[in-house]
Amino acid sequence: MDHFANRNRLKLRLGILLFIAACLVRRVHADYLRPNRTYVVTTYETCDYGIWAKPGNCTDSSGNPSDCTIGDWECDPGDPPDDGAYYYALGTTVVERSTTHTDPEATISGTIHCPSQGENGWCIAPCALSLSAEEPVGGASILLIEGTQNGEPFACTASACTVNLTEGENSFTYWALSSYGDSTRMGQNSQRQDTRPPVIDASLNGSLGENGWFVTEPVLTVAVNDPIPGSGVASGAGTDGATVFSIAAPYRITEGVHPITLSVKDHAGLTTTLEDTVSVDLTAPTLSGNYSLPVRNGYYKGTISFYGSASDAMSGITEIEIAPDGEAWRTVGIGADGNWSYSWNSLEHADGSVTPQLLARDRAGNETILTLPPLTIDNQPPTLTGDDIRMEHAGFNHGLLAFSGTA
């Protein structure tokens, strides 16, 4: 029959395609054949033929005698064409009959499975196109599913397969080849996929002190992007506590402790958030100091008491140092109330004038140095000498005696 002849003409071509597909599943791409299932069946039948006639003597329209024939028939006389008519067979003949048939088409269906739907039609989790083809005609089967993904061919040697989507836009066409000798109708699907959140690149430009504190006003610079291919950045913003600021321009951070939050969103609805605390201390500590009163006449000896207070409103005091003689520094304990004291044995230093110095350091590394008024140390007693008195008259002296010496 003709439709089986058409199928046989494609058998060799399909066999070659299947061999190639077995080697390169993702790159086979035959021409789209379209459904072709209409065919003509021709049969030949041997049957009788004859005529219909009227009984009695017959004449034509001119009154001349006729054979009384009123019609002919083939294979089946049918109903009498006139009352009283009769028929008879004259012989046999071969009759050719042609019938048009259309077999049901093979079909293919495609469904995109998105496990997590985002915004604006984007899928935000890896998704796939599931393809399934069916052949309704007995004796025929699906040989190959093929199509294109963003213009690139794909194929699989089964009646069902799955094609993973790539990032960005995905446009599919697909069909199935049948051993019947044709293909299904072409199907189409499209889906956008973005599984990668946007990226935030933030940098702080400023002088960093100690313990993570900045000692100048840092400038925050933010750059955002969405991995390509993707849905693209839709919006972004920053917050400094309750203050909202634009990330499109550099943002200067003033003195204080700032909870900074940066957030960016792409068109698929994926978001990225960065949070950090930026601490800025621009102010040096406040420091005061004094020392005890002199022993006598403005002179100091023995132990000298130093005392004072220190405070820092931002990062807090971490250390007090003192150099009683202005040279050798040592650490001083500080109380919770900020008061400090230190006792110095002035015997460690030679007598003379010294200029005490104080230093306060906060957690950010800011320092304040305070120079106290000079003080004079006198720990050594004076040196005293006396001259001998000349003795008279056997070791005895009389009258006014004169003593002399040095001090």
Secondary structure, 3 states (H helix, E strand, C coil): CHHHHHHHHHHHHHHHHHHHHHHCCCCCCCCCCCCCCEEEEEEEEEEEEEEEECCCCEECCCCCEECCEEEEEECCCCCCCCCCCEEEEEEEEEEEEEEEEECCCCEEEEEEECCCECCCCEECCCCEEEEEEECCCCCCCEEEEEEEECCEEEEECCCEEEEECCCEEEEEEEEEEECCCCECCCEEEEEEECCCCCEEEEEEECCECCCCEECCCCEEEEEEECCCCCCCEEEEEEEECCEEECCCCCEECCCEEEEEEEEEEECCCCEEEEEEEEEECCCCCEEEEEECCCCECCEECCEEEEEEEEECCCCCEEEEEEECCCCCCEEECECCCCEEEEEEEHHHCCCEEECCEEEEEECCCCEEEEECCCEEECCCCCCCEECCCCCCCCCCCCCCCCCCEEC
